[in-house]
Amino acid sequence: MDITEVRIVKIIKKGGPLLGFANVVIDNCFAIRGIKIIETEDKGRFISMPSKRRKERFIDICHPINQETRDELQSAILELYDAVVNE
C-alpha cells in the first residue's frame, strides 16, 4: 500500500477531543474522506475512520483490515497534522 496523498483540515475551535479531519488517497486510486483526528486523555491521539449511525451504534464505512495498515495510515496522518499545526 502506498499512501500517495494526505490532506489535513484542522479544527479552529477547540473544546472537545476532535482536532481535525484527514483526507487520504491510496495508490493514486482510492480516496478516503472524513477520517477524524482525535485526542483524549486516556488514549492520546488517534484516528477514527468515517462511520455512520445504525440504530444505537456507529459502524465504520471503511477501515483497515490489519493493525499494520492502521498504524501506517495513522502515522502518515498524525505526522502531517503535526507539520500543519506547527507552521
TAZIVEN-V772985 format. One record per residue. N is the residue number from 0. RES is the residue in three letters. SS is DSSP state (helix for helix, strand for strand, loop for the rest). Layout:
N & RES & SS
N & RES & SS
This chain:
0 & MET & loop
1 & ASP & loop
2 & ILE & strand
3 & THR & strand
4 & GLU & strand
5 & VAL & strand
6 & ARG & strand
7 & ILE & strand
8 & VAL & strand
9 & LYS & strand
10 & ILE & loop
11 & ILE & loop
12 & LYS & loop
13 & LYS & loop
14 & GLY & loop
15 & GLY & loop
16 & PRO & loop
17 & LEU & strand
18 & LEU & strand
19 & GLY & strand
20 & PHE & strand
21 & ALA & strand
22 & ASN & strand
23 & VAL & strand
24 & VAL & strand
25 & ILE & strand
26 & ASP & loop
27 & ASN & loop
28 & CYS & loop
29 & PHE & strand
30 & ALA & strand
31 & ILE & strand
32 & ARG & strand
33 & GLY & strand
34 & ILE & strand
35 & LYS & strand
36 & ILE & strand
37 & ILE & strand
38 & GLU & strand
39 & THR & strand
40 & GLU & loop
41 & ASP & loop
42 & LYS & loop
43 & GLY & strand
44 & ARG & strand
45 & PHE & strand
46 & ILE & strand
47 & SER & strand
48 & MET & loop
49 & PRO & loop
50 & SER & strand
51 & LYS & strand
52 & ARG & strand
53 & ARG & strand
54 & LYS & loop
55 & GLU & loop
56 & ARG & strand
57 & PHE & strand
58 & ILE & strand
59 & ASP & strand
60 & ILE & loop
61 & CYS & loop
62 & HIS & loop
63 & PRO & loop
64 & ILE & loop
65 & ASN & loop
66 & GLN & helix
67 & GLU & helix
68 & THR & helix
69 & ARG & helix
70 & ASP & helix
71 & GLU & helix
72 & LEU & helix
73 & GLN & helix
74 & SER & helix
75 & ALA & helix
76 & ILE & helix
77 & LEU & helix
78 & GLU & helix
79 & LEU & helix
80 & TYR & helix
81 & ASP & helix
82 & ALA & helix
83 & VAL & helix
84 & VAL & helix
85 & ASN & loop
86 & GLU & loop
